[in-house]
Amino acid sequence: MKSFYNETYRYRNGISIDSSLLMFQWGLTVSFFPLGGLLGSLLVGPLADSCGRKGALLANNVLAITSAILMGSSTAMRSHEFIIFARLIIGTCTGVAFSVVPMYVTELAPTNLRETLGMVAHLFILFGGLLAVLFSLPQILGTPKGWPILLSLVGLPALFQIIALPFCPESPRYLLIQRKDEEKARQALKKLRGQDDVEEEMEELRQEDATEKSEKDMDVFKFLQSEDQRWNLITAVVLMGGQQLSGINAAQHYMERIFTSTRIGAAIVPYITMTIYILLLFTLVLALYVVESFGLKNLLLTGFGICSITCILLTMSLELQKTVLWLSYFSATFVSLFLIGQCIGPDSVANVMISELFLQSSRSSAFVVTGYVHWLCRFLIAVVYLHVETYLEPYSFLFFWPLCVASFIYLSKMIPDTRNKTFLETQRLVALQTARRILIKELMVASDS
């Protein structure tokens, strides 16, 4: 792609591009994706509440197809601007899908399968990553002529979703609580559950509707000012910020360099990367089997715990392998363990947990805020990290380590165990924990005085 940028500049100006200008254009290409994610996160609330969860996902496909057309035609049009702008568009598309997909899936799922089905979304993210590495091999589309086709493949899942998604029901919770259409909600539940008797679940939706009357018409600004939601919001922000600031970007940045340092040929590294994706897929499938019995909270803390430990071990091995070359194999092992920790904890659990912490009317607003935090952290890291890493090198993991540990400690105290609980039961549990903490604090203050 950098060669294409240079060729385009030479075609227009008759000279090769200056290295500083090339780096600037490449920086825009990299940073416009998370910037688009920021824009997409702000669209989540209006889209999900006005068009519905399914409607928001259907509308979002227009962005994916537009991006695919721009990237696929960039070389034919001799325009690197098409790629840069397409990165902004596909980032916006991803920002919307990042929040709406887990929101939609968790609202569709029955209570006993909600956590499992919620985590399945990350399974397909990993599968998409595996396909990306596979198709980018030099034998397939990783060639000077093939890469525009590779980039345009993002349009295929969008086309599939446009065809298949209309046959899926809208979220019954959205239909009853936000649209007040009880009959459509009942029909959607019958279709989802495959049975006519859904009155028990309809009653649960009615109770949730009655419980959250104070949250009706709660937009993002009202949500941010709500004292009732303050602790839930802080917990969700810590959860999403901890996901991005736990060191995942450093691990992904170093992964190829680490495997190359093990004296494995550079041509083999893509196959090693594919092997890691397969390992992560296998790990997540195991997590899906145990999540309903082990619990989201325990998976999340296990993931953060693994990341906290491997941050230290990875820093040590990366520094020592400069003099003891065989330690590079330990570095490869530690970075793989780090990615496994991210996979079973922060990456796959965060959005599912956010869905469970909030009731229907405030859920989309919560996803706007937490999605914004996610993409803001990702954007800042994309802009800042590579410059910081030049000076810190492997010690950059020590920058993320205290943030990872702090997230582990805070979330272990603040997140409830949501196993086999309805959204209402989770809310009551959170309220009980909050009241208990306030009572303990008041007793401590009283005892001190």
Secondary structure, 3 states (H helix, E strand, C coil): CHHHHHHHHHHHHCCCCCHHHHHHHHHHHHHHHHHHHHHHHHHHHHHHHHCHHHHHHHHHHHHHHHHHHHHHCCCCCCCHHHHHHHHHHHHHHHHHHHHHHHHHHHHHCCHHHHHHHHHHHHHHHHHHHHHHHHHCCCCCCCCCCCHHHHHHCCHHHHHHHHHHHHHCCCCHHHHHHHCCCHHHHHHHHHHHHCCCCCHHHHHHHHHHHHHCHHHCCCCHHHHHHCCCCHHHHHHHHHHHHHHHCCCHHHHHHHHHHHHHHCCCCHHHHHHHHHHHHHHHHHHHHHHHHHHHHHCHHHHHHHHHHHHHHHHHHHHHHHHHCCCCHHHHHHHHHHHHHHHHHHHHHHHHHHHHHHHHHCCHHHHHHHHHHHHHHHHHHHHHHHHHHHHHHHHHHHHHHHHHHHHHHHHHHHHHHHCCCCCCCCHHHHHHHHHHHHHHHHHHHHHHHHHHC
